[in-house]
Amino acid sequence: MRFTLRQLEVFVAVAQHESVSRAARALALSQSAASSALAELEKQFDCQLLDRHGKRLRLNALGFQLLPKAVALLDRAEEVEELLHGQQGIGVLDVGATLTIGNYLATLLISDFMQRHPGSRVRLAVRNTRTIVDSVRHHRLDLGLIEGQCEEEDVISQPWVEDELVVFCSPRHPLAMAGEVELGRLLHEAWIMREEGSGTRLTLEQAARHRRSRFNVLLELEHTEGIKRAVESGLGIGCVSRLALRDAFRRGSLVPIATPELDLSRQFTFIWHRHKYLASGMREFLKLCRQMTEGATRSDQIDLPKVP
């Protein structure tokens, strides 16, 4: 074999960071060592894997073909190393979750996973759907847990559990006792909404796409809890997952608004790169996710600790 795992590791890091210096820092190498490893790999096979665009290094056609195969080989090598160390090949798992899943499900899953596999390490990134999908495509994440669908050719999607968004308001808001509310009236209300690129925002806008009018967005927030607090204070109305609202509905601090014209159902979904090798740690984590939602037909029916 004419290449080394270290050379592939440097190549993958440079492809992900688009910079030798940033890749070297991520791998705890000197910049000269990282640069030499990449140069030696290209020299051994008389090829070029990256092109320079200004200050960035971007994969060329050959580099794009090599990247998923290199990532898969490194994943297998890590699994072998962990197995030889007596850790059952679990290793490190990089998981990305969208905000609803990250805030209400992922941390519980990771805690359970690490208790079952004490030698494992899990890194969690909580971002919006667009960012998670992009990170999976570029091999920065092993697994994504997203809200909604992913149409990328390079990404495999598997359904997890149904979810439903709910339009809601403060119990003091005029719509709190209005019964069923027409879409036309909703569009004129002040909205506290998630940012562009979030699965929640996309589902709501797609549900109202048959109307030409736009939502009257008063405030955009990246965090579900911030939206709930803003709506609770009377700033406007909002729309988030029923999972995130069930404790507030139980307490009566927020109330649902009936919106029969809007189809706000969606799916929580697993995603990973098409060429991703599913190491034992990833398979175990997916199994644990499915066990958590077993018997639940919708996310708010999952058995979770109640918040006082």
Secondary structure, DSSP 8 states (H G I E B T S, - for coil): --S-HHHHHHHHHHHHHS-HHHHHHHHT--HHHHHHHHHHHHHHTT---EEEETTEEEE-HHHHHHHHHHHHHHHHHHHHHHHHTTSTT--EEEEEE-HHHIIIIIHHHHHHHHHHSTT-EEEEEE--HHHHHHHHHTTS-SEEEEES----TTEEEEEEEEEEEEEEE-TTSGGGG--B--HHHHHHSEEEEE-TT-HHHHHHHHHTTTS-S--EEEEEES-HHHHHHHHHTTS-EEEEEHHHHHHHHHHTSSEE-B-TT---EEEEEEEEETT----HHHHHHHHHHHHHTTT-SSGGGS------
